[in-house]
Amino acid sequence: MKLKYLGHSAFYIEAEGLKALIDPFLDGNPLAASKASDFTDVNFIFVTHGHGDHVGNAVEIAKRCGAAIICPTELAPFLAAQSVKTEGMQIGASFDFAFGKVKLTPALHGSTYVVNGKAEYAGLACGFLICAGGKKIYHAGDTALTMDMLLLAEEDIDAALLPIGGYYTMDAKDAARAAKFVDAGVAIPMHYDTFPVIRRNPEDFVRLCSENDVCAKILAAGGEIVL
């Protein structure tokens, strides 16, 4: 599986049968490594919740590529109303898609979606466990540290993508504890630097992970790893 960081919480993942984006906040993101127009053959888009810095360009890209958007079930109707295909799933649910298995994990965070200038409640936020090409990643979405993350240690996760920015999500200290809970092959920080209130030094996360005997790696926007 190829995993590419696009900035903020956005990633591109590629494996057999899968070319996907997660939380594709690209246009309008000053730190994004790609533009929405760069993606022409995506077949799935994962959206953790309804906030604009996570839905981002999902609808535009889905329309252009014919991709399906996998998201929490309460958010799905808002996106489907814009003539895109959605797969609305509930927290804790899993499904075997053609490329592999997807499970929605709990995330402690709000979710709204703006319709005609008004923020509408969009249900629960989520994280994702995505299994493809024999590899498994955990995208935590926007979340606080939770004891539920301890259960993920049994999932044999190859890479955990964890927010470190604080203010809207857990900070680097709690994210390092989450990395220890999850026990992934590598922990990668996300959701930092995009806005003034979440400007953070990701090296602090790496240091804290090292103190917990956890492997962590910083991906600059545009950086990628092969799992």
Backbone as JSON, one array per atom type, in Angstrom:
{
  "sequence": "MKLKYLGHSAFYIEAEGLKALIDPFLDGNPLAASKASDFTDVNFIFVTHGHGDHVGNAVEIAKRCGAAIICPTELAPFLAAQSVKTEGMQIGASFDFAFGKVKLTPALHGSTYVVNGKAEYAGLACGFLICAGGKKIYHAGDTALTMDMLLLAEEDIDAALLPIGGYYTMDAKDAARAAKFVDAGVAIPMHYDTFPVIRRNPEDFVRLCSENDVCAKILAAGGEIVL",
  "N": [[0.85, -1.19, 0.0], [0.56, 2.18, -0.88], [1.04, 5.22, 0.76], [0.3, 8.55, 0.93], [0.89, 11.76, 2.18], [-1.09, 14.62, 2.17], [-1.37, 16.99, 3.45], [-2.78, 18.73, 6.32], [-5.42, 16.78, 7.34], [-5.52, 15.14, 5.21], [-5.04, 12.41, 3.01], [-3.67, 10.35, 0.42], [-4.27, 7.11, -0.68], [-3.13, 4.07, -2.07], [-3.65, 0.91, -3.37], [-4.01, -2.53, -4.42], [-6.78, -2.48, -6.44], [-7.7, -0.16, -5.28], [-7.79, 3.3, -5.23], [-7.66, 6.0, -3.44], [-8.88, 8.79, -1.49], [-8.56, 10.41, 1.66], [-10.39, 12.53, 3.71], [-10.27, 14.97, 1.92], [-9.25, 17.87, 2.01], [-8.19, 20.2, 0.09], [-8.09, 22.35, -2.08], [-8.03, 25.66, -1.03], [-6.69, 25.01, 1.24], [-3.82, 26.15, 2.59], [-1.49, 24.71, 2.94], [-1.61, 22.44, 1.43], [-0.49, 19.69, -0.56], [-1.36, 19.03, -3.04], [-3.73, 19.78, -5.66], [-7.31, 19.75, -6.02], [-7.97, 19.2, -8.65], [-5.93, 17.57, -9.49], [-6.6, 14.96, -9.18], [-7.95, 12.35, -10.9], [-8.73, 9.74, -11.21], [-9.69, 8.51, -8.92], [-11.31, 6.05, -6.92], [-12.6, 5.73, -4.48], [-13.58, 7.75, -1.7], [-12.89, 8.72, 1.53], [-14.54, 10.15, 4.24], [-14.35, 11.62, 7.32], [-16.0, 13.25, 8.91], [-18.38, 16.04, 8.93], [-17.23, 18.63, 8.8], [-15.82, 21.48, 7.13], [-13.04, 21.43, 6.66], [-12.52, 18.82, 6.31], [-14.43, 17.41, 4.75], [-13.9, 18.97, 2.52], [-12.85, 18.92, -0.79], [-14.35, 16.72, -1.54], [-16.88, 16.19, -2.78], [-16.69, 17.41, -5.31], [-14.49, 15.98, -6.44], [-15.48, 13.38, -6.33], [-17.63, 13.54, -8.11], [-16.3, 14.06, -10.52], [-14.7, 11.78, -10.84], [-16.41, 9.65, -10.49], [-16.41, 8.42, -8.06], [-17.16, 6.69, -4.99], [-18.29, 7.95, -1.88], [-17.35, 7.16, 1.29], [-18.64, 7.37, 4.48], [-19.85, 8.59, 7.72], [-23.22, 7.58, 8.49], [-25.19, 9.58, 8.95], [-24.15, 11.82, 7.74], [-24.09, 11.12, 5.08], [-26.59, 11.62, 3.54], [-26.49, 14.42, 3.1], [-24.36, 14.68, 1.36], [-25.08, 12.96, -0.72], [-27.22, 14.32, -1.75], [-26.06, 16.03, -3.47], [-25.66, 14.73, -5.78], [-23.81, 12.58, -5.73], [-22.39, 9.32, -5.24], [-22.85, 7.57, -2.23], [-21.66, 5.76, 0.63], [-23.01, 5.18, 3.44], [-22.12, 4.54, 6.68], [-22.29, 3.12, 10.01], [-20.83, 3.85, 13.24], [-18.52, 1.48, 14.38], [-19.4, -0.4, 12.64], [-18.59, -2.63, 9.92], [-17.44, -3.48, 6.61], [-17.01, -5.53, 3.75], [-15.52, -4.43, 1.04], [-14.77, -4.46, -2.52], [-12.02, -4.01, -2.68], [-11.1, -4.49, -0.13], [-11.46, -4.53, 3.48], [-13.41, -2.24, 5.44], [-13.75, -0.45, 8.41], [-15.59, 1.54, 10.66], [-14.48, 3.61, 13.22], [-14.79, 4.82, 16.64], [-14.84, 8.36, 17.24], [-14.22, 11.12, 19.21], [-15.75, 13.89, 18.73], [-17.36, 16.72, 17.23], [-19.81, 17.14, 14.52], [-20.86, 18.9, 11.78], [-22.64, 20.07, 8.86], [-22.59, 22.42, 6.31], [-25.39, 23.9, 4.9], [-26.85, 25.89, 2.56], [-25.71, 28.12, 3.83], [-26.18, 27.58, 6.51], [-25.31, 25.8, 9.39], [-25.82, 22.43, 9.7], [-26.68, 19.69, 11.81], [-24.71, 16.8, 11.62], [-24.51, 14.22, 12.59], [-22.47, 11.62, 14.07], [-18.91, 11.91, 14.37], [-16.15, 10.06, 12.92], [-13.47, 7.61, 12.83], [-11.33, 5.69, 10.66], [-10.64, 2.29, 9.93], [-8.83, 0.88, 7.49], [-8.37, -1.7, 5.32], [-6.35, -2.96, 2.86], [-4.71, -4.46, 0.11], [-3.36, -6.23, 1.75], [-2.45, -4.72, 3.87], [-3.0, -2.52, 6.69], [-4.44, 0.49, 7.7], [-4.99, 3.04, 10.15], [-6.92, 5.76, 10.36], [-7.46, 8.29, 12.44], [-9.23, 10.41, 12.35], [-10.75, 13.49, 13.49], [-10.29, 13.71, 16.86], [-10.47, 13.19, 20.43], [-8.22, 11.71, 22.83], [-9.02, 8.38, 23.55], [-10.1, 5.62, 25.58], [-11.03, 3.56, 24.07], [-9.24, 3.23, 22.04], [-7.33, 1.45, 22.91], [-8.32, -1.04, 22.25], [-7.68, -1.28, 19.62], [-5.16, -2.27, 19.39], [-5.25, -4.93, 18.89], [-5.65, -5.15, 16.23], [-3.54, -5.29, 14.47], [-2.3, -3.07, 13.09], [-0.74, -1.31, 10.48], [-0.05, 1.38, 9.98], [-0.72, 4.28, 11.84], [-2.6, 7.16, 11.73], [-2.58, 10.14, 13.2], [-4.1, 12.91, 14.86], [-2.47, 15.89, 16.04], [-2.71, 18.5, 16.76], [-4.02, 19.77, 18.92], [-6.39, 21.99, 20.54], [-8.68, 21.68, 18.62], [-8.55, 18.95, 18.57], [-6.97, 16.03, 20.08], [-3.76, 16.7, 21.61], [-0.16, 16.67, 21.02], [0.94, 15.2, 23.16], [-1.2, 13.59, 24.1], [-1.72, 12.31, 21.7], [0.59, 10.81, 21.38], [0.23, 9.02, 23.44], [-2.01, 7.76, 22.42], [-0.84, 6.55, 20.2], [0.73, 4.65, 21.47], [-1.3, 3.1, 22.64], [-2.55, 2.06, 20.32], [-0.56, 0.67, 19.02], [0.67, 0.49, 16.45], [2.58, -0.22, 13.44], [3.89, 2.08, 12.56], [3.53, 5.47, 13.57], [1.97, 8.36, 12.42], [1.93, 11.85, 12.36], [-0.76, 14.24, 12.04], [-3.11, 16.88, 11.09], [-2.18, 19.5, 11.93], [-0.6, 22.74, 12.06], [-2.05, 23.97, 9.97], [-3.84, 26.03, 10.62], [-3.57, 29.02, 12.66], [-4.12, 28.39, 15.43], [-3.45, 25.74, 15.67], [-0.79, 25.41, 15.23], [2.02, 23.54, 15.5], [4.96, 21.75, 16.57], [5.89, 18.94, 14.98], [7.98, 17.33, 15.7], [7.94, 17.16, 18.43], [5.95, 15.29, 18.9], [7.12, 13.0, 17.77], [9.3, 12.7, 19.51], [7.98, 12.21, 21.97], [6.67, 9.84, 21.32], [8.88, 8.19, 20.94], [9.82, 8.04, 23.55], [7.92, 6.4, 24.52], [8.53, 4.05, 23.34], [7.6, 3.79, 20.73], [7.42, 3.74, 17.23], [7.6, 6.55, 15.22], [6.9, 8.7, 12.47], [7.46, 11.6, 10.58], [5.68, 12.94, 7.94], [6.21, 15.17, 5.45], [4.09, 17.5, 3.73], [3.09, 16.06, 0.76], [4.88, 14.05, 1.01], [5.55, 10.51, 1.06], [5.04, 7.05, 1.97], [5.69, 3.55, 1.61], [3.96, 0.82, 2.62]],
  "CA": [[0.0, 0.0, 0.0], [1.25, 3.47, -0.88], [0.36, 6.21, 1.58], [0.87, 9.88, 0.65], [0.3, 12.82, 2.99], [-1.43, 15.78, 1.34], [-1.52, 18.15, 4.31], [-3.89, 18.72, 7.27], [-5.76, 15.37, 7.6], [-5.76, 14.54, 3.9], [-4.09, 11.41, 2.53], [-3.98, 9.52, -0.75], [-3.82, 5.74, -0.49], [-3.23, 3.26, -3.28], [-3.37, -0.52, -3.23], [-4.71, -3.26, -5.46], [-8.21, -2.2, -6.5], [-8.05, 1.03, -4.5], [-7.15, 4.61, -5.34], [-8.6, 6.68, -2.55], [-8.52, 9.96, -0.71], [-9.18, 10.55, 2.98], [-10.58, 13.93, 4.13], [-9.51, 15.72, 0.91], [-9.24, 19.33, 2.1], [-7.08, 20.53, -0.8], [-8.24, 23.74, -2.48], [-8.34, 26.43, 0.17], [-5.73, 24.62, 2.27], [-2.56, 26.76, 2.19], [-0.37, 23.77, 3.06], [-1.89, 21.22, 0.65], [0.53, 19.3, -1.53], [-2.01, 18.77, -4.32], [-5.01, 20.44, -5.92], [-8.39, 18.8, -6.3], [-7.94, 18.85, -10.07], [-4.88, 16.59, -9.74], [-7.12, 13.6, -9.0], [-8.87, 12.06, -11.99], [-9.1, 8.32, -11.28], [-9.98, 8.01, -7.58], [-12.56, 5.27, -6.9], [-13.26, 5.89, -3.19], [-13.19, 8.87, -0.86], [-13.29, 8.53, 2.92], [-14.75, 11.42, 4.93], [-14.55, 11.29, 8.73], [-17.1, 14.04, 9.46], [-18.9, 17.04, 8.01], [-16.58, 19.94, 8.82], [-15.29, 21.84, 5.82], [-11.63, 21.08, 6.49], [-12.43, 17.37, 6.15], [-15.15, 17.15, 3.5], [-13.05, 19.6, 1.51], [-13.24, 18.79, -2.2], [-14.83, 15.36, -1.76], [-17.99, 16.13, -3.74], [-16.14, 17.75, -6.63], [-13.66, 14.88, -6.94], [-16.36, 12.22, -6.53], [-18.38, 13.75, -9.35], [-15.41, 13.95, -11.67], [-14.15, 10.43, -10.96], [-17.41, 8.61, -10.27], [-16.02, 7.73, -6.84], [-18.11, 6.6, -3.89], [-17.83, 8.54, -0.63], [-17.64, 6.38, 2.5], [-18.73, 8.36, 5.55], [-20.91, 8.26, 8.69], [-24.52, 7.49, 7.81], [-25.96, 10.82, 9.02], [-23.56, 12.76, 6.79], [-24.29, 10.64, 3.72], [-27.64, 12.28, 2.77], [-26.08, 15.75, 2.68], [-23.48, 14.54, 0.21], [-25.84, 12.31, -1.79], [-28.09, 15.34, -2.33], [-25.28, 16.73, -4.49], [-25.53, 13.8, -6.92], [-22.67, 11.67, -5.66], [-22.67, 8.04, -4.61], [-22.33, 7.48, -0.87], [-21.78, 4.54, 1.44], [-23.16, 5.67, 4.8], [-21.93, 3.45, 7.64], [-22.36, 3.49, 11.4], [-19.65, 3.6, 14.06], [-18.4, 0.08, 14.79], [-19.77, -1.28, 11.53], [-17.55, -2.94, 8.95], [-17.97, -4.01, 5.35], [-16.0, -6.01, 2.81], [-15.6, -3.9, -0.31], [-13.98, -5.26, -3.47], [-10.59, -3.81, -2.43], [-10.77, -4.9, 1.22], [-12.41, -4.27, 4.55], [-13.45, -0.93, 6.07], [-14.48, -0.38, 9.68], [-15.66, 2.87, 11.25], [-14.1, 3.61, 14.63], [-15.28, 5.99, 17.36], [-14.04, 9.59, 17.35], [-14.89, 12.09, 20.07], [-15.68, 15.16, 18.0], [-18.64, 17.09, 16.64], [-19.92, 17.09, 13.07], [-21.92, 19.67, 11.13], [-22.43, 20.28, 7.43], [-23.22, 23.7, 5.97], [-26.36, 23.88, 3.81], [-27.41, 27.24, 2.36], [-25.16, 29.02, 4.82], [-26.55, 27.19, 7.86], [-24.68, 24.55, 9.84], [-26.78, 21.4, 10.07], [-26.09, 18.58, 12.53], [-24.37, 15.72, 10.69], [-24.29, 12.95, 13.26], [-21.21, 11.34, 14.76], [-17.65, 11.83, 13.64], [-15.58, 8.71, 12.97], [-12.19, 7.29, 12.25], [-11.44, 4.57, 9.73], [-9.69, 1.22, 9.71], [-8.91, 0.54, 6.07], [-7.51, -2.83, 4.99], [-6.24, -3.15, 1.41], [-3.38, -4.92, -0.29], [-2.72, -6.94, 2.85], [-2.0, -3.76, 4.87], [-4.1, -1.88, 7.4], [-4.16, 1.8, 8.28], [-5.98, 3.65, 11.04], [-7.03, 7.22, 10.3], [-8.25, 8.55, 13.64], [-10.13, 11.53, 12.21], [-10.61, 14.46, 14.57], [-10.73, 13.01, 18.06], [-9.72, 13.2, 21.68], [-7.72, 10.41, 23.26], [-10.07, 7.56, 24.15], [-9.7, 4.29, 26.0], [-11.39, 2.64, 22.99], [-8.07, 3.0, 21.19], [-6.62, 0.27, 23.39], [-8.83, -2.21, 21.55], [-7.11, -1.33, 18.28], [-3.89, -2.99, 19.43], [-5.49, -6.28, 18.38], [-5.95, -5.06, 14.8], [-2.31, -5.41, 13.65], [-2.31, -1.89, 12.22], [0.58, -0.98, 9.93], [0.21, 2.81, 10.15], [-1.75, 5.03, 12.53], [-2.57, 8.57, 11.35], [-3.11, 10.7, 14.44], [-4.05, 14.38, 14.97], [-1.63, 16.34, 17.15], [-2.77, 19.95, 16.82], [-4.67, 20.36, 20.07], [-7.47, 22.95, 20.34], [-9.83, 20.96, 18.06], [-8.32, 17.51, 18.71], [-5.92, 15.76, 21.06], [-2.47, 17.31, 21.32], [0.93, 15.73, 20.77], [1.11, 14.3, 24.3], [-2.27, 12.58, 24.06], [-1.56, 11.52, 20.47], [1.64, 9.82, 21.64], [-0.41, 7.96, 24.25], [-2.85, 7.01, 21.48], [0.06, 5.72, 19.4], [1.08, 3.51, 22.32], [-2.5, 2.27, 22.73], [-2.87, 1.43, 19.04], [0.53, -0.27, 18.76], [0.84, 0.33, 15.0], [3.96, -0.3, 12.96], [4.4, 3.45, 12.54], [2.55, 6.5, 13.86], [2.22, 9.53, 11.58], [1.12, 12.99, 12.83], [-1.56, 15.01, 11.07], [-3.98, 17.91, 11.65], [-1.41, 20.52, 12.62], [0.01, 23.83, 11.29], [-2.9, 24.56, 8.93], [-4.41, 27.25, 11.17], [-2.73, 29.52, 13.75], [-4.32, 27.76, 16.74], [-2.93, 24.37, 15.7], [0.62, 25.37, 14.84], [2.74, 22.68, 16.43], [6.18, 21.12, 16.08], [5.66, 17.49, 14.99], [9.11, 16.64, 16.35], [7.54, 16.87, 19.82], [5.22, 14.02, 18.85], [8.1, 11.93, 17.53], [10.06, 12.52, 20.75], [7.11, 11.58, 22.96], [6.49, 8.45, 20.9], [10.13, 7.47, 21.21], [9.85, 7.78, 24.99], [6.97, 5.29, 24.74], [8.99, 2.93, 22.5], [6.73, 3.74, 19.55], [8.02, 4.29, 16.02], [6.82, 7.63, 14.61], [7.55, 9.28, 11.3], [6.83, 12.81, 10.06], [5.59, 13.08, 6.49], [5.94, 16.52, 4.95], [3.04, 17.48, 2.7], [3.64, 15.52, -0.48], [5.7, 12.89, 1.32], [4.84, 9.23, 1.02], [5.71, 5.82, 2.38], [5.12, 2.3, 1.12], [3.83, -0.09, 3.75]],
  "C": [[0.89, 1.25, 0.0], [0.4, 4.47, -0.12], [1.06, 7.55, 1.38], [0.13, 10.92, 1.47], [0.1, 14.06, 2.12], [-1.57, 17.06, 2.14], [-2.79, 18.06, 5.14], [-4.21, 17.26, 7.63], [-5.95, 14.58, 6.32], [-4.64, 13.58, 3.5], [-4.61, 10.81, 1.22], [-3.44, 8.13, -0.46], [-4.07, 4.94, -1.78], [-2.8, 1.84, -2.98], [-4.14, -1.22, -4.34], [-6.22, -3.0, -5.37], [-8.64, -0.92, -5.8], [-7.16, 2.21, -4.85], [-8.07, 5.57, -4.61], [-8.0, 7.9, -1.89], [-9.21, 9.88, 0.65], [-9.22, 12.03, 3.32], [-9.85, 14.91, 3.2], [-9.72, 17.24, 0.94], [-8.0, 19.83, 1.35], [-7.14, 22.0, -1.23], [-8.69, 24.55, -1.27], [-7.46, 26.08, 1.36], [-4.36, 25.15, 1.88], [-1.36, 25.81, 2.23], [-0.57, 22.5, 2.25], [-0.81, 20.96, -0.39], [-0.04, 19.07, -2.92], [-3.26, 19.62, -4.43], [-6.07, 19.38, -6.2], [-8.34, 18.32, -7.74], [-6.86, 17.83, -10.42], [-5.41, 15.16, -9.74], [-8.23, 13.32, -10.02], [-9.33, 10.6, -12.03], [-9.3, 7.7, -9.9], [-11.28, 7.2, -7.62], [-13.29, 5.29, -5.55], [-12.72, 7.12, -2.49], [-13.75, 8.61, 0.54], [-13.4, 9.89, 3.59], [-15.13, 11.12, 6.38], [-15.71, 12.04, 9.37], [-17.37, 15.25, 8.56], [-18.21, 18.38, 7.98], [-15.84, 20.2, 7.5], [-13.85, 21.47, 5.59], [-11.42, 19.57, 6.43], [-13.22, 16.9, 4.92], [-14.36, 17.74, 2.33], [-13.62, 19.51, 0.11], [-13.82, 17.43, -2.54], [-15.9, 15.28, -2.83], [-17.49, 16.39, -5.15], [-15.37, 16.58, -7.23], [-14.52, 13.65, -7.21], [-17.14, 12.34, -7.82], [-17.49, 13.52, -10.57], [-14.96, 12.51, -11.92], [-15.19, 9.31, -10.9], [-17.11, 7.81, -9.02], [-17.17, 7.69, -5.84], [-17.49, 7.21, -2.64], [-18.29, 7.67, 0.53], [-17.57, 7.33, 3.7], [-19.75, 7.9, 6.58], [-22.3, 8.42, 8.07], [-25.32, 8.78, 7.86], [-25.42, 11.89, 8.07], [-23.9, 12.41, 5.35], [-25.4, 11.36, 2.95], [-27.28, 13.69, 2.3], [-25.21, 15.69, 1.43], [-24.22, 13.93, -0.97], [-26.76, 13.31, -2.48], [-27.38, 16.16, -3.41], [-24.89, 15.8, -5.64], [-24.21, 13.04, -6.92], [-23.1, 10.39, -4.96], [-22.08, 8.02, -3.22], [-22.52, 6.08, -0.3], [-21.81, 5.0, 2.88], [-23.11, 4.53, 5.8], [-21.99, 3.99, 9.06], [-21.06, 3.16, 12.14], [-19.65, 2.14, 14.54], [-18.75, -0.9, 13.69], [-18.57, -1.52, 10.62], [-18.19, -3.55, 7.71], [-16.81, -4.42, 4.47], [-16.28, -5.44, 1.43], [-14.71, -4.74, -1.22], [-12.48, -5.16, -3.18], [-10.15, -4.33, -1.08], [-11.8, -4.43, 2.23], [-12.27, -2.86, 5.11], [-14.27, -1.03, 7.35], [-14.45, 1.05, 10.18], [-15.39, 2.77, 12.75], [-14.62, 4.86, 15.33], [-14.3, 7.16, 17.3], [-14.83, 10.57, 18.2], [-14.73, 13.48, 19.47], [-17.07, 15.46, 17.45], [-18.64, 16.95, 15.13], [-21.12, 17.91, 12.62], [-21.6, 19.78, 9.65], [-23.22, 21.52, 7.03], [-24.1, 23.55, 4.74], [-27.0, 25.25, 3.72], [-26.99, 28.2, 3.46], [-25.47, 28.67, 6.26], [-25.9, 25.85, 8.2], [-25.73, 23.58, 10.34], [-26.05, 20.26, 10.79], [-25.89, 17.39, 11.59], [-23.97, 14.44, 11.39], [-22.94, 12.84, 13.94], [-20.02, 11.45, 13.82], [-17.09, 10.42, 13.78], [-14.11, 8.73, 12.61], [-12.38, 6.1, 11.33], [-10.31, 3.57, 9.95], [-9.87, 0.76, 8.27], [-7.89, -0.55, 5.78], [-7.52, -3.03, 3.47], [-4.82, -3.6, 1.09], [-2.63, -5.63, 0.82], [-2.17, -6.03, 3.94], [-3.22, -3.08, 5.5], [-3.65, -0.54, 7.96], [-5.33, 2.23, 9.17], [-5.89, 5.15, 10.89], [-7.98, 7.61, 11.42], [-9.32, 9.62, 13.45], [-9.82, 12.58, 13.25], [-11.13, 13.81, 15.85], [-9.88, 13.39, 19.27], [-9.12, 11.81, 21.89], [-8.86, 9.64, 23.92], [-9.51, 6.2, 24.55], [-10.07, 3.24, 24.94], [-10.2, 2.3, 22.1], [-7.25, 1.81, 21.63], [-7.05, -0.99, 22.65], [-8.19, -2.38, 20.17], [-5.77, -2.05, 18.24], [-4.03, -4.41, 18.88], [-5.66, -6.32, 16.86], [-4.74, -5.22, 13.89], [-2.23, -4.3, 12.61], [-0.89, -1.57, 11.75], [0.93, 0.49, 10.12], [-0.99, 3.47, 10.81], [-1.56, 6.51, 12.23], [-3.32, 9.33, 12.44], [-3.02, 12.22, 14.46], [-3.25, 14.8, 16.19], [-1.83, 17.82, 17.47], [-3.3, 20.55, 18.1], [-5.79, 21.29, 19.63], [-8.73, 22.28, 19.81], [-9.75, 19.45, 18.29], [-7.35, 17.28, 19.88], [-4.62, 16.43, 20.63], [-1.4, 16.23, 21.17], [1.1, 14.73, 21.91], [0.06, 13.21, 24.29], [-2.15, 11.72, 22.81], [-0.47, 10.47, 20.64], [1.11, 8.69, 22.5], [-1.31, 7.11, 23.35], [-2.0, 6.08, 20.63], [0.48, 4.48, 20.18], [-0.1, 2.55, 22.45], [-2.7, 1.42, 21.47], [-1.82, 0.39, 18.65], [0.67, -0.57, 17.26], [2.31, 0.23, 14.65], [4.64, 1.06, 12.95], [3.25, 4.4, 12.82], [2.93, 7.77, 13.1], [1.34, 10.68, 12.05], [0.4, 13.7, 11.7], [-2.34, 16.08, 11.83], [-3.2, 18.89, 12.53], [-0.9, 21.54, 11.59], [-0.92, 24.55, 10.31], [-3.47, 25.9, 9.35], [-3.54, 27.72, 12.34], [-2.88, 28.76, 15.06], [-3.8, 26.33, 16.8], [-1.5, 24.3, 15.16], [1.42, 24.64, 15.9], [4.01, 22.15, 15.76], [5.99, 19.61, 16.12], [6.81, 16.7, 15.6], [8.79, 16.33, 17.81], [6.8, 15.54, 19.9], [6.17, 12.85, 18.66], [8.89, 11.64, 18.81], [9.23, 11.79, 21.8], [6.83, 10.13, 22.61], [7.72, 7.62, 21.2], [10.25, 7.12, 22.69], [8.92, 6.63, 25.37], [7.33, 4.05, 23.93], [8.06, 2.7, 21.31], [7.46, 4.37, 18.38], [7.1, 5.35, 15.42], [7.61, 8.24, 13.47], [6.76, 10.5, 10.84], [6.84, 12.74, 8.54], [5.31, 14.54, 6.17], [4.82, 16.42, 3.93], [3.66, 17.1, 1.36], [4.53, 14.3, -0.25], [4.91, 11.61, 1.34], [5.7, 8.1, 1.56], [5.0, 4.65, 1.72], [5.13, 1.32, 2.28], [4.03, -1.54, 3.31]]
}
